[in-house]
Amino acid sequence: MKTLLQINASMFSENGQSSRLSNRFVAEWQSAHPDGKVIARDLGTDPVPHLTAQRFGAFLAKPEERSAEQQDVVAFSDALIDELRRADTIVIGLPMYNFGSPSALKAYFDHIARAGVTFKYTDKGAVGLLSGKKVYVFATRGGSYVGTPLDTQTSYVRDFLRFIGISDVEFVYAEGLNLGDESKQAALMNAETAIRLLSEPLRAAA
């Protein structure tokens, strides 16, 4: 059975433009995989705690030496990682806030980057352990940043996912959403077109 993990990072939850685009793609995926399973994680309504020294210490502690509180922290992280492992396809709704990614997504990433679990260190550097997955990122921005030094999101998300072993990542952008109604509607229409084009091979392969 095919499994899709949807991660929406908008602080506006379902009302965010990035969430709406990712939801649109997930609906197409479900149409192509009626027997598939969707795991939904909304970081707006159910945020992951930001990493602290105490939480990080739980990851470093030996399993037999962890306190009950540390065991809870690790169990929470393990559950997030289990969702990732089960997924063949990952969909991320990614708004831009103040030239960067939402802190909620960073907190999520901090809880799934675990040495010996999602990556390992070798004499040739770090090697990711979560390979064989396809990621679609639906990135929405108020301004226009693709291809400029201000687009810090694309490289960050690609680099992080590659670090844990996921290199097949495709971005769909909707930019200029705050540059007037004409710009907004054109950007959203272009994103909808991109979603339809991405969905065609899904239906063909189903």
VENLINGI-V267943 format. One record per helix or strand of 2 or more residues. SS is the DSSP state (alpha for helix, beta for strand). FROM is the first residue (numbers start at 1). TO is the last residue. Records with the same first field share a line. If there is no record, write none. Layout:
SS = FROM-TO ; FROM-TO
This chain:
beta = 3-8 ; 37-42 ; 89-97 ; 100-101 ; 119-122 ; 125-128 ; 134-140 ; 168-174
alpha = 13-15 ; 17-32 ; 53-60 ; 63-65 ; 68-86 ; 103-112 ; 152-163 ; 181-205
